[in-house]
Amino acid sequence: MRFSYAMKKLVIIAIALRLLVSALLFHPDIKTIAFQTSFLRQGVYDIYNYLSINKVILPLKEEFVYFPLTYFTIGGYQAIVSPLLGDNFDKWLYNADSNSMVNNSSIFKFLIILKLPLLLLDISIAYLILKFFKDKNLGKKAFELWLFNPFTIVLIYAFSNIDLYAAMLTVITFLLLKQQKLIKASLVLGIAVAFKLYPLLFVPFLFVKAKNIKEKILTVLIPVIVFIATIIPFWSKAFVNSALVSGLSTRIFSPNFEIGFGESMIIGLFLLSVLFSYAWINAKQINIFNYCVVALLVLFSFSHFHISWLLWAAPFLVILVIKKPNLALPILLWSTLAISIPFLYNDRSMTISLFRIYTNWFDLLPIPFTVVQKFYDPYGLQSVFHSLLAGISVVLSYNIFKSNENAQI
């Protein structure tokens, strides 16, 4: 597809907007991750054991909760751009004082440079989304919607969302599936899993989609082998505790309800098993895109999700809005509720602290949690929003399956 002058102009505006948000909003995760990955420049390859052994003497005590491929990708980029970051960068990283962001003239440069890989991935996804549409006009609408919807801009640049690496790879996976390249799709999905565990949810549906026994075996083995190959050199108690079974990785196993004698029913896994079984029974009709979108809707409906997770579904929801305009309003409502729930968490870094690089006077402002607390239980409001989210997810799932079940996305 040729890109008109108007589309190129839109990309330039979109990049300028993203650079502005990158510089003006600060979430502490970007400093923590930059600090942890900076050890690659010092020759540290096993970050998990290094942080565990040296935790007492390090200024930032957090564990590295991501997989090795993330460490080497971000650490490698930081090593390349370190001359641009300057000598003050390391001093800033090692300064654990909460005021190290305030009145720091270099902070805006640091934020822009550290977020540049996200910008590249983000714009790449916009171009990849175009390839899902044969109709050029629909493709342009999806392209523009990705570039200028506020949800993804906030998710990526306010929160320095490195889940974008896995998100882009899953988009490529579905493009390969669209082209009937199942084995290549499995390989790319395996690389995505090496960045973030959630794409494993899609493997059962690739298995169902496979045409024969050989393909079925390969679609399971390839992602698993790629993932294991990237983590096995770093396997240790420190790695398992920090990255593999961290709270963020295991949230899918809650909520649950007791069924007696110490057993519990895990709601999310129950519904995912129903979805997979339904796909298996209807294997000849399966539209893998639809099933994987619904799998994500189930995940968000029945887990206490981190705001960064919302990026997993964002590209696919943009495609759905354009492909199925009747779903635009419920998807908008779903997205609004989904991004509102984390803003109600008892966590300053989700809201007020994003602006703290200008002045520590922001510490005096109440967060939404405490404001709501004046007149209502904030956890109760989160529960209301999450219940509404789950309800809309059910409606979306029904309509996704009802219309154009055999249509190729």
C-alpha positions in Angstrom: 0.0 0.0 0.0 1.3 3.4 -1.0 1.3 6.0 1.7 -0.1 9.4 0.7 1.2 12.7 1.8 -1.7 13.0 4.1 -0.9 9.7 5.8 2.8 10.7 6.2 1.7 14.0 7.7 -0.5 12.1 10.2 2.5 9.9 11.2 4.7 13.0 11.8 1.9 14.6 14.0 1.5 11.3 15.8 5.2 11.0 16.5 5.4 14.6 17.8 2.4 13.9 20.1 4.1 10.8 21.4 7.4 12.6 22.0 5.6 15.2 24.0 3.8 12.7 26.2 7.0 10.8 26.6 8.8 13.8 28.0 6.1 15.2 30.2 4.9 12.1 32.1 7.0 9.9 34.4 6.1 6.6 35.9 8.8 5.1 38.3 8.9 1.8 36.5 10.9 3.3 33.7 13.7 4.3 36.1 13.6 1.0 37.9 13.8 -1.0 34.6 16.5 1.3 33.3 18.5 0.9 36.5 18.2 -2.9 36.4 19.1 -3.2 32.7 22.0 -0.9 33.1 24.0 -3.7 34.6 24.3 -5.3 31.2 26.7 -2.5 30.3 28.8 -3.6 33.3 28.9 -7.2 32.1 26.1 -8.7 34.2 24.3 -11.4 32.3 22.4 -13.1 35.1 20.4 -10.2 36.4 18.2 -12.3 38.7 21.0 -13.7 40.9 22.9 -10.5 40.7 20.0 -8.5 42.2 19.3 -11.2 44.7 22.9 -11.3 46.0 23.4 -7.5 46.0 20.0 -6.4 47.1 21.2 -5.0 50.4 23.7 -2.6 48.9 21.7 -1.5 45.8 19.7 1.8 46.0 16.7 0.3 44.3 15.6 -3.0 45.8 13.0 -4.3 43.3 13.4 -7.6 41.6 13.5 -7.8 37.8 10.2 -9.3 37.0 10.6 -9.7 33.2 12.2 -12.5 31.2 15.8 -12.5 30.0 15.0 -11.4 26.4 13.6 -8.2 27.8 16.7 -7.6 29.9 19.0 -8.1 26.9 16.8 -6.1 24.5 16.4 -3.0 26.8 19.9 -3.3 28.2 21.4 -3.6 24.8 19.6 -0.5 23.6 20.7 1.4 26.7 24.3 0.4 26.0 24.0 1.8 22.4 22.5 5.1 23.4 24.5 5.6 26.6 26.7 8.4 25.0 23.5 10.3 24.3 22.2 9.9 27.8 25.4 11.4 29.2 27.4 11.0 32.5 24.5 12.3 34.7 22.3 9.4 33.6 24.0 6.8 35.9 24.0 9.3 38.8 20.3 9.7 38.3 19.7 5.9 38.1 21.6 5.3 41.4 19.8 8.2 43.2 17.0 6.5 45.1 15.8 9.8 46.6 12.2 10.4 45.6 13.1 14.0 44.7 15.7 12.9 42.1 13.1 13.6 39.4 12.2 17.1 40.5 14.0 20.1 39.0 16.3 17.8 37.0 17.0 19.5 33.7 18.0 16.2 32.1 14.9 14.2 33.0 13.1 15.1 29.8 16.0 14.0 27.7 16.2 10.7 29.7 12.5 10.0 29.3 12.5 10.7 25.5 15.6 8.5 24.8 14.4 5.6 27.0 11.0 5.6 25.4 12.2 5.8 21.8 12.1 2.0 21.3 8.4 2.1 22.3 7.8 4.8 19.7 9.3 2.6 17.0 7.2 -0.4 18.0 4.1 1.7 18.4 4.4 3.2 14.9 5.3 -0.2 13.5 2.0 -1.6 14.9 0.1 1.1 13.1 1.6 0.0 9.8 1.1 -3.7 10.6 -2.6 -3.1 11.3 -3.0 -1.8 7.8 -2.2 -5.2 6.5 -5.3 -6.7 8.1 -7.5 -4.9 5.6 -8.0 -5.5 1.9 -10.2 -2.3 1.7 -7.7 0.6 1.7 -10.3 3.0 3.3 -10.9 0.7 6.2 -7.2 0.2 6.6 -6.6 3.9 6.8 -9.3 4.3 9.4 -7.7 1.6 11.5 -4.3 3.2 11.0 -5.6 6.6 12.2 -7.5 5.0 15.1 -4.4 3.4 16.4 -2.3 6.5 16.0 -4.7 8.9 17.7 -6.8 7.1 20.2 -5.9 8.3 23.7 -6.0 4.9 25.3 -2.8 3.5 23.7 -0.9 6.7 23.9 -1.5 6.8 27.7 -0.8 3.1 28.1 2.5 3.2 26.2 4.0 6.5 27.0 2.7 7.5 30.5 3.4 4.1 31.9 6.5 3.2 29.8 4.8 0.0 28.8 7.4 -2.6 27.7 4.7 -5.2 27.1 4.6 -3.5 23.7 7.4 -5.8 22.5 5.2 -8.9 23.0 2.1 -7.0 21.7 3.9 -6.2 18.4 5.0 -9.8 18.0 1.5 -11.1 18.5 0.2 -8.7 15.8 2.9 -10.2 13.4 1.7 -13.7 14.5 -1.8 -13.0 13.4 -0.7 -11.5 10.1 1.2 -14.8 9.5 -1.9 -16.7 10.4 -3.9 -14.6 8.0 -1.4 -15.7 5.3 -1.8 -19.3 6.3 1.8 -19.5 7.6 1.1 -21.4 10.8 4.7 -22.6 11.5 6.2 -19.2 11.1 3.4 -17.8 13.3 4.2 -20.3 16.0 7.9 -19.2 15.9 7.1 -15.5 16.2 4.6 -16.4 19.0 7.4 -18.2 20.8 9.5 -15.1 20.7 6.6 -13.1 22.0 6.2 -15.5 24.9 10.0 -15.0 25.6 9.1 -11.4 26.3 5.8 -11.9 28.1 3.9 -15.1 29.2 0.4 -14.1 28.0 0.8 -15.2 24.3 0.8 -18.8 25.6 -2.9 -18.4 25.9 -3.1 -18.4 22.1 -1.1 -21.7 21.6 -4.1 -24.0 22.1 -6.0 -22.2 19.4 -3.0 -22.6 17.0 -3.1 -26.3 17.9 -6.8 -26.5 16.9 -6.1 -24.5 13.7 -3.4 -26.9 12.5 -4.4 -29.2 9.7 -2.6 -32.4 10.6 -0.8 -34.1 13.4 2.7 -32.8 12.4 1.4 -29.2 12.4 -0.3 -29.7 15.7 2.8 -30.9 17.4 4.9 -28.2 15.9 2.5 -25.4 16.9 2.9 -26.5 20.5 6.5 -27.4 20.5 8.0 -24.4 18.7 6.7 -21.7 21.1 7.5 -23.8 24.1 11.1 -24.6 22.9 11.8 -21.0 22.0 10.6 -19.9 25.5 12.6 -22.6 27.3 15.7 -21.9 25.3 15.6 -18.2 26.3 15.1 -18.9 30.0 17.0 -22.1 30.8 20.4 -20.5 31.0 19.1 -18.3 33.8 17.1 -20.9 35.7 17.5 -20.4 39.4 15.5 -19.8 42.5 15.9 -16.1 42.0 14.6 -16.3 38.4 11.7 -18.4 39.4 10.6 -16.2 42.3 11.1 -12.9 40.5 10.0 -13.5 36.9 8.2 -16.9 36.6 5.9 -17.0 39.6 5.7 -13.4 40.5 2.3 -11.9 41.5 1.8 -10.4 38.0 2.3 -13.8 36.4 0.0 -15.7 38.6 -3.0 -13.4 38.8 -4.8 -15.5 36.2 -5.3 -18.1 39.0 -7.6 -15.8 40.8 -10.4 -15.2 41.6 -11.7 -18.6 42.6 -14.4 -20.0 44.8 -14.2 -23.0 47.1 -16.0 -26.2 46.1 -15.1 -28.0 49.4 -12.4 -30.1 51.0 -9.7 -27.6 50.1 -10.4 -27.4 46.4 -11.2 -24.2 44.5 -12.7 -23.5 41.1 -10.5 -21.0 39.2 -13.0 -19.0 37.2 -10.6 -17.7 34.5 -9.1 -21.1 33.7 -12.6 -22.7 33.7 -13.9 -20.2 31.1 -10.7 -20.6 29.0 -11.1 -24.4 29.0 -14.7 -23.9 27.9 -13.5 -21.6 25.1 -10.8 -24.1 24.0 -13.2 -27.0 24.1 -15.7 -25.1 21.9 -12.9 -24.3 19.5 -11.9 -27.9 19.3 -15.5 -29.1 18.6 -15.8 -26.4 15.9 -12.3 -26.8 14.5 -13.3 -26.7 10.9 -15.0 -23.3 11.4 -12.6 -21.7 13.8 -11.6 -18.1 13.2 -8.5 -18.0 15.5 -8.6 -14.2 15.7 -12.0 -14.2 17.3 -11.1 -16.9 19.8 -7.9 -15.2 20.9 -9.7 -11.9 21.4 -12.3 -13.6 23.5 -9.6 -15.3 25.5 -8.2 -11.9 26.4 -11.6 -10.6 27.3 -12.0 -13.5 29.7 -8.6 -12.8 31.2 -9.4 -9.2 32.0 -12.9 -10.0 33.2 -11.7 -12.4 35.9 -8.4 -11.1 37.1 -7.0 -8.1 39.0 -5.1 -6.9 36.0 -2.2 -4.5 35.8 -2.8 -1.5 33.5 0.0 -2.6 31.2 -1.9 -5.7 30.3 -4.5 -3.7 28.5 -2.0 -3.2 25.7 -2.3 -6.9 24.9 -5.8 -6.5 23.5 -5.4 -2.9 22.1 -4.4 -3.8 18.5 -7.1 -6.4 18.1 -9.8 -4.1 19.5 -8.8 -1.4 17.0 -9.2 -3.9 14.2 -12.5 -5.1 15.5 -13.9 -1.5 15.8 -13.2 -1.0 12.1 -14.2 -4.5 10.9 -17.4 -4.6 13.0 -18.6 -1.0 13.5 -21.6 -2.2 15.5 -19.1 -3.2 18.3 -17.5 0.3 18.4 -19.7 1.6 21.3 -19.3 -1.4 23.6 -15.6 -1.6 22.9 -15.3 2.1 23.8 -17.3 1.5 27.0 -15.1 -1.6 27.7 -11.9 0.4 27.2 -13.1 3.3 29.3 -14.0 1.0 32.2 -10.8 -1.1 31.8 -8.5 1.9 32.0 -10.5 3.5 34.8 -10.2 0.5 37.2 -6.4 0.8 37.6 -6.7 4.6 38.1 -8.7 3.7 41.2 -6.0 1.6 42.8 -4.4 2.9 46.0 -1.2 3.8 44.1 0.1 7.3 43.6 2.2 6.3 40.6 -1.0 5.6 38.6 -2.1 9.2 38.6 -0.7 12.1 40.6 2.9 11.0 40.6 3.0 10.9 36.8 3.4 14.7 37.0 5.8 14.8 39.9 8.8 15.6 37.8 7.7 19.3 37.8 7.3 19.8 41.6 6.9 17.7 44.7 3.9 19.9 45.5 2.0 17.2 43.7 2.6 15.1 46.8 0.0 17.2 48.5 -2.8 16.3 46.1 -5.1 13.4 46.9 -5.2 10.4 44.5 -8.6 9.2 43.1 -8.7 6.4 45.7 -8.7 8.8 48.6 -11.1 11.2 46.9 -13.6 8.4 46.3 -13.0 7.2 49.9 -14.7 10.4 51.2 -18.1 9.3 50.0 -17.9 5.6 48.9 -15.8 2.5 49.3 -13.2 2.7 46.4 -12.8 -1.1 46.4 -16.6 -1.3 46.0 -16.4 1.1 43.0 -13.6 -1.0 41.5 -15.9 -4.0 41.9 -18.8 -2.2 40.2 -16.6 -1.2 37.3 -15.1 -4.7 37.0 -18.5 -6.3 37.0 -19.7 -4.0 34.3 -16.5 -4.8 32.4 -17.2 -8.5 32.6 -20.8 -8.0 31.5 -19.7 -6.0 28.4 -17.1 -8.7 27.7 -19.9 -11.3 27.6 -21.8 -9.2 25.1 -18.7 -8.6 23.0 -17.8 -12.2 23.0 -21.3 -13.3 21.9 -21.3 -10.7 19.0 -17.8 -11.6 17.9 -18.8 -15.2 17.5 -22.3 -14.5 16.1 -21.2 -12.4 13.2 -19.0 -13.6 10.4 -17.7 -16.6 12.2 -16.0 -17.9 9.1 -14.7 -14.5 8.0 -10.9 -14.2 7.9 -9.7 -11.1 9.9 
